[in-house]
Amino acid sequence: MDPSQPACHTAPRRPTINRLATRITLWLLAGVAAACGGGGGIEPDTPPVVLPLTRVVATFPVAARPFGVDVSSKGITYITQLDAAAVTTADASPPKLTGVLGVGSTPTAVAFNGTGTVAYVANQASGTISVVNVATGAQAAVIPVSGNPLNVAVSLDGSAVYASTNDGRVSRIDPATRTVTASVLVGTGSSSIAFHPTSGLLYVSSYVRGSISEVDAGAMRVLRTFNLGGALQGLAFAKDGSELYVADEAGRLLAVRVADGTIARFVSVGGSPFGLVLTADGSQLVLSRTTAGDVVVVDRATFAPVRILPLGGAPRRLALTRDGRTLAVANESGSVSFIQ
């Protein structure tokens, strides 16, 4: 196979797959649509579908290595700054920077609650989670956790906050008492957290072990471990919960069958995929490529990349507005970009 072409694969029902290092830029410019797991390219007579996320509408400088990002239900955007013990605040639409607030040391991730009134910031070097009152823009509390937190997420019903740490632990926090109520070991290098849309289970990626841990969020125990290989980072679920999508820094985007924990299909994209989100209509996946300096849009049904949005630098975490029309991208090289 020509290594300049992307490789789309339907995987056998086992976690061992063929790793191919490819680049997709020439393939996209040539207009080739490769189908993965059935389906084909767009027929010539198919009417065009207008989707958001086609252009970069604004990029603002943000100092001190921006890394994590989230957008509240009200469009307020928080961008963590690794080297500043701070969070830059912004509006998502129309995009504009609005201020800076102080948090703990080396903030790597941020997550809003469902109403957008509280934000939780994972402070890696401090070993804490900051609780931020969004209305006042001030840190209201600090919650110690075991290890150094790498990510933080709020459950779908808002009843709990979960933090993953570098010591391989996931801690559950009661947002009312602001205390850790339980924890579970999932393995070294636990990173991103995703919630199944219907089952109440949570899933945690490991960039060290190349695995996904499935956790009973109520009992806080590991139910299954999917050993997939690679350096697994961002996670996103299909709307029906049948597939879990995984950004692999080793150069792949994976679709994992939740029923048996095996890889259903993957596409080799290169460029160190890191952040990952599913579009609001569920039709596309958007991933950041840290070493390629861009964002790639992938058709979820065919697993064919359909668009590249160059940003430069080192794009990291991504966050969508609730209506799905604006994407915020934290860029470790010193900026935040908004895509519509």
C-alpha positions in Angstrom: 0.0 0.0 0.0 1.2 3.5 -0.8 2.1 5.0 2.6 0.9 8.4 1.4 -2.7 7.1 1.3 -5.0 6.7 4.4 -5.9 3.2 5.4 -9.5 2.4 6.3 -10.0 -1.0 7.9 -12.8 -3.2 9.1 -11.2 -5.1 12.0 -11.6 -8.7 13.0 -13.3 -9.3 16.3 -10.2 -9.2 18.3 -8.1 -6.3 19.6 -5.0 -7.0 17.6 -4.9 -4.8 14.5 -2.5 -3.8 11.8 -0.9 -0.5 12.5 -0.3 1.7 9.5 1.4 5.1 9.6 -0.3 7.2 7.0 -0.9 10.7 6.0 -4.3 11.9 4.7 -3.6 15.3 3.2 -2.9 14.2 -0.4 -5.8 11.8 -0.3 -8.2 14.5 0.6 -6.9 16.9 -2.0 -7.3 14.2 -4.6 -11.0 13.9 -3.5 -10.8 10.2 -2.8 -13.5 8.9 -0.4 -12.6 5.6 1.2 -15.3 3.6 2.8 -14.7 1.6 6.0 -17.1 -1.2 7.0 -19.4 -0.8 4.1 -21.0 2.2 2.4 -19.5 4.3 -0.4 -18.7 7.8 -1.5 -21.3 10.5 -2.1 -23.1 9.9 -5.4 -22.9 12.7 -7.9 -26.7 13.4 -7.7 -26.8 13.4 -3.9 -27.9 16.9 -2.8 -25.3 18.6 -0.6 -25.9 18.7 3.1 -24.8 21.9 4.8 -23.1 21.2 8.1 -21.4 23.5 10.6 -17.7 23.3 11.4 -16.3 24.2 8.0 -14.1 27.2 8.8 -12.0 28.8 11.5 -13.8 32.0 12.4 -11.5 33.4 15.1 -8.2 32.6 16.8 -7.0 34.5 19.9 -3.6 34.4 21.6 -3.6 32.7 25.0 -0.4 32.5 27.0 1.1 29.7 29.0 0.3 26.6 27.0 -3.5 26.3 26.6 -4.5 22.7 27.0 -8.0 21.9 28.3 -11.3 23.5 27.1 -15.0 23.3 27.8 -18.1 25.3 26.8 -21.0 25.7 29.1 -24.7 25.4 28.2 -24.7 29.3 28.1 -21.8 29.4 25.7 -19.2 30.5 28.2 -15.8 28.9 27.3 -13.0 28.1 29.8 -9.4 27.4 28.5 -6.9 26.0 31.0 -3.3 27.3 30.9 -0.7 24.8 32.0 2.1 27.2 32.9 0.0 30.0 34.5 -2.2 28.3 37.2 -5.0 30.1 35.4 -8.0 29.7 33.1 -8.8 32.1 30.3 -12.5 32.8 29.8 -14.3 33.5 26.5 -17.6 33.7 24.8 -18.1 31.1 22.1 -20.6 32.9 19.9 -19.6 35.4 18.7 -16.1 34.5 19.9 -14.3 36.8 22.1 -12.0 36.6 25.1 -13.5 37.9 28.4 -11.0 37.4 31.2 -8.7 35.3 33.3 -9.2 33.5 36.7 -6.9 31.8 39.0 -6.9 28.0 39.8 -4.3 25.4 40.9 -1.0 24.5 39.4 -0.8 22.9 35.9 -4.5 22.9 35.1 -5.0 20.2 32.4 -8.8 19.9 32.0 -12.1 21.7 32.7 -15.7 20.6 32.8 -18.9 22.6 33.4 -22.0 21.2 35.1 -25.2 20.9 33.1 -26.6 24.3 34.0 -23.3 26.1 33.4 -23.2 27.5 36.9 -20.1 25.6 38.2 -16.9 24.6 36.5 -14.4 21.9 37.7 -10.7 22.3 36.9 -8.2 19.4 37.2 -5.0 20.8 38.6 -2.3 18.2 37.8 0.6 19.5 39.9 -1.5 20.6 42.8 -3.3 17.3 43.1 -6.7 19.0 43.4 -9.9 19.9 41.6 -10.9 23.5 41.6 -14.6 24.4 42.0 -15.3 27.7 40.1 -18.4 29.8 40.6 -19.1 30.8 37.0 -21.2 33.8 38.0 -18.5 35.4 40.1 -15.5 34.0 38.1 -13.8 32.9 41.3 -12.5 29.7 42.8 -15.1 28.7 45.4 -13.4 25.5 46.8 -10.5 23.1 46.3 -11.0 19.4 46.5 -7.9 17.2 47.1 -7.7 13.9 45.1 -5.3 11.0 45.1 -2.5 11.4 42.6 -2.2 14.1 39.9 -5.5 14.7 38.1 -5.3 14.6 34.3 -9.0 15.0 33.4 -12.3 15.8 35.0 -15.9 15.1 33.8 -19.4 15.7 35.2 -21.9 12.8 35.0 -24.8 13.2 32.6 -27.3 13.7 35.4 -25.0 16.1 37.3 -25.0 13.9 40.4 -21.3 13.3 40.5 -17.9 14.6 39.2 -15.2 12.2 38.2 -11.4 12.8 38.1 -8.8 10.6 36.4 -5.3 10.7 37.7 -1.7 9.7 36.7 -1.6 7.0 39.4 -4.3 5.0 37.5 -7.2 6.0 39.7 -10.6 7.5 39.0 -12.2 9.4 41.9 -15.9 10.2 42.4 -16.7 13.5 43.9 -20.0 14.6 45.4 -20.7 18.1 44.0 -22.9 19.0 47.0 -20.4 18.1 49.8 -17.3 18.7 47.5 -15.6 15.6 48.9 -14.3 12.4 47.3 -16.8 9.6 48.1 -15.1 6.6 46.3 -12.3 5.7 43.9 -11.3 2.8 41.7 -8.0 1.7 40.2 -8.2 1.5 36.4 -4.5 1.4 35.4 -1.6 3.8 34.9 -2.1 6.8 32.6 -5.8 7.1 32.9 -6.8 10.1 30.8 -10.1 10.8 29.1 -13.5 10.0 30.6 -16.8 9.3 28.7 -20.2 8.3 29.9 -22.4 5.8 28.1 -25.5 7.6 27.0 -28.0 5.0 28.4 -26.3 2.5 30.7 -24.8 4.7 33.4 -21.4 3.2 32.9 -18.2 5.3 32.4 -15.2 4.6 30.3 -11.6 5.7 30.9 -8.8 5.7 28.3 -5.2 4.9 29.2 -2.4 6.4 27.1 0.2 4.2 28.9 -1.5 0.8 28.8 -3.4 1.3 25.5 -6.6 0.2 27.1 -10.2 1.3 27.9 -11.6 0.5 31.3 -15.4 0.1 31.7 -16.5 1.2 35.2 -19.7 0.8 37.1 -20.1 4.4 38.2 -22.4 3.5 41.1 -20.4 0.6 42.6 -17.0 2.1 41.4 -15.6 -1.1 40.1 -14.1 -2.1 36.8 -16.3 -4.4 34.8 -14.2 -5.0 31.7 -10.9 -3.8 30.2 -10.6 -3.4 26.4 -6.9 -3.9 25.4 -6.6 -2.1 22.1 -2.9 -1.0 22.0 -1.6 2.4 21.1 -1.7 5.6 23.3 -5.4 6.2 23.8 -6.7 9.7 24.5 -10.0 11.4 23.6 -13.3 9.4 23.8 -16.7 9.9 22.3 -19.8 7.7 22.1 -22.2 7.1 19.2 -25.6 8.5 20.2 -27.1 5.0 20.6 -24.2 3.9 22.6 -23.3 1.0 20.4 -19.8 2.3 19.5 -17.1 4.1 21.4 -14.7 6.2 19.3 -11.1 6.7 20.5 -8.4 9.0 19.4 -5.1 7.1 19.5 -1.9 9.2 19.6 -0.2 6.4 17.7 -2.0 7.7 14.6 -5.4 6.0 14.5 -9.1 6.8 15.0 -10.8 3.7 16.4 -14.5 2.6 16.5 -14.9 0.1 19.4 -17.9 -2.2 19.7 -19.2 -1.7 23.2 -20.9 -5.1 23.2 -17.7 -7.1 23.0 -14.9 -4.5 23.5 -13.2 -5.1 20.1 -12.3 -2.8 17.3 -15.0 -2.7 14.6 -13.0 -0.4 12.3 -10.3 2.2 12.2 -8.7 4.7 10.0 -5.0 5.6 10.2 -4.7 9.4 10.1 -1.2 10.1 11.6 -0.4 13.4 13.2 -0.9 12.2 16.9 -4.7 12.4 17.3 -5.6 13.8 20.8 -9.0 15.5 21.3 -12.2 14.0 20.0 -15.9 15.0 19.8 -19.0 13.8 18.1 -21.0 16.5 16.2 -24.4 17.4 17.6 -26.3 15.5 14.8 -24.1 12.4 15.4 -23.0 12.3 11.7 -19.3 13.3 12.1 -16.3 12.9 14.4 -13.9 15.8 14.9 -10.3 15.1 16.1 -7.3 17.3 16.8 -3.9 16.2 15.5 -1.2 17.6 17.8 1.8 17.1 15.6 0.0 17.9 12.4 -1.3 21.2 13.7 -4.9 20.7 12.5 -8.4 19.5 13.1 -9.8 16.7 11.0 -13.5 16.0 10.4 -14.4 12.3 9.8 -17.7 10.9 8.5 -18.9 8.6 11.3 -20.7 6.1 9.0 -17.9 5.6 6.5 -14.9 6.5 8.7 -13.6 8.6 5.7 -11.9 11.9 6.6 -13.9 14.7 4.8 -12.2 17.9 5.9 -9.0 19.3 7.3 -8.9 22.6 9.1 -5.3 23.8 9.5 -4.5 25.7 12.7 -0.8 25.4 13.2 0.8 24.8 16.5 -0.3 21.8 18.7 -4.1 21.5 19.0 -5.1 19.6 22.2 -8.6 19.3 23.7 -11.9 20.2 21.9 -15.3 21.3 23.1 -18.6 21.9 21.3 -21.4 24.4 22.1 -24.6 22.7 23.0 -26.1 23.5 19.6 -23.1 21.9 18.0 -22.4 25.0 15.8 -19.2 26.2 17.3 -16.1 24.2 18.2 -13.5 25.5 20.6 -9.9 24.2 20.2 -7.2 24.7 22.9 -3.8 25.0 21.2 -0.8 24.3 23.4 1.4 26.5 21.2 -0.4 29.6 22.5 -4.0 30.2 21.2 -7.6 29.2 21.2 -9.5 28.8 17.9 -13.2 28.8 17.2 -14.6 26.8 14.3 -18.1 27.1 12.8 
